């Protein structure tokens, strides 16, 4: 069967979807993968950052996108959510282009948001309901209940009417998750959510993301820590401009694959509880390569 032509989704994606009644928004194709990417190339100013990227992800799977700095992790996520038009190739979300869905939630890096903006947690999470409420319409009691439940599920219910500027880093990430839950997203993309957080908060955020798995949500996250990626995700996509490896952690975190992305500075040491990664700080001027 011939694939339908991809529909470009520039940064005005949300407005395009907003203007359609819910009844007109495309249903998911039952037999289609949650995410299907074929020979995707994307970048900026006609210069590709990623090339010929292909992979498939089924509903409710968790994918960690890993690789060194500049590998194209953020570029891939922006293309998947429809914020960046592909230069070539195809993206399908449940059988259709990304701009034809309201079930996709994108959680950007925390430093892209002005946390001093005067808005309460409740109002911030209500923004996740905007596409379901529709333009020029008021939130209903059902919408307010969804927001309350979402905040409560990430243990921020007591702070619902506080300003977002007083949140810690971990609370900020929980707020993003609450907004995605309020949106009733079925696919959530996280761009480096652990950057700037301490180790304890890393595990706190990852545990919350594990609850999304229980809610049948498909998760794609870019991150640097290969050990955390292996421990918390079903599949890994190792990028360095193109796909270096894709599959289970056991398939990707092998020395032959990692050397393609990181060179000889990164070694895999087998252990009784699984392999772990060792950074050789002596081989690159004493710098630890960002993973």
C-alpha positions, 0 to 999 in steps of 0.5 A: 500500500502506498504511504500517504505523503508527509505533511510538513509541520513547522513551528505553527503546528499547534495552531494548525491542530487547534483550528480543527474540531476534535471530530476531524482530527485523524484517528490512529491506524490500529496496525501502525507503529506508535513512531515510525521514522524512515530515512529522516534527515533534518537540520537547520539552514539547509545543513543536516544535523541528522541523516538517514535515521530510521527506527520504529517504536511500538505503543507503550515502549520507552526509548532513550536517545543517547549520543555525544554532544552535537549528535542530533538528539534534540534535532530528532525530537523536534522533528518528531514533534513537528517543530522542525520540518524534515529535509527528507524522509518520513515521520509517522505517528500512529500512521499519520504525520506529527502535525495531525495529532494532539496526543503528542507532548514535547517537554523541552529543556528546562532552561528554555522556559522563563521560570520567573513568568507570573503563572501558577502551577495550575494555570501552567498545567491547564495550558496542556488542555488548550488543544482539547478545550479549543480556541476562544473557549473557557475551561470546564469543570472536567478540565479543572478536575483533569488538571487537579488530578495531574498535579496530584499524581506528581505530588504537586497538588498542594502547590497548585496555586503557587507561582512556578518561579519557586519550584526546585529543578525536580519539581519543574520536571514534575510540573512538565509531566503533569502538563503532559498528563493533563494533555492526555498525551499518548506520546511524550518526548523529553529533551534532556530532562535530567540536566542540572539535577542531582543524582537523587532527583534523577531517580525521582524523575525517572520513577515518575516517568516509569508511571507513564509506562503504567498509563500506556504512554509511549516515551522518548527521552534524550539523555547523556547517562548510558547507565540510566538509559540502560536501567530505565528504557526498553530500547536505546537509539545511539546517535552521532549524526546518523544511527550508530545503534538501535535496539535493546540496551544489551544490543546497543551497549557493546564495545563495537557499537559504542566505539563508533560513537565515542571512539576509544575513550569509552569501554564496556566492562561486563559484570554479573549484573550486566555491563557498565561503561567506563570513561577513560579520562586520559585519552581526550585531554582529561575530558570525560566525553558527554554521553 
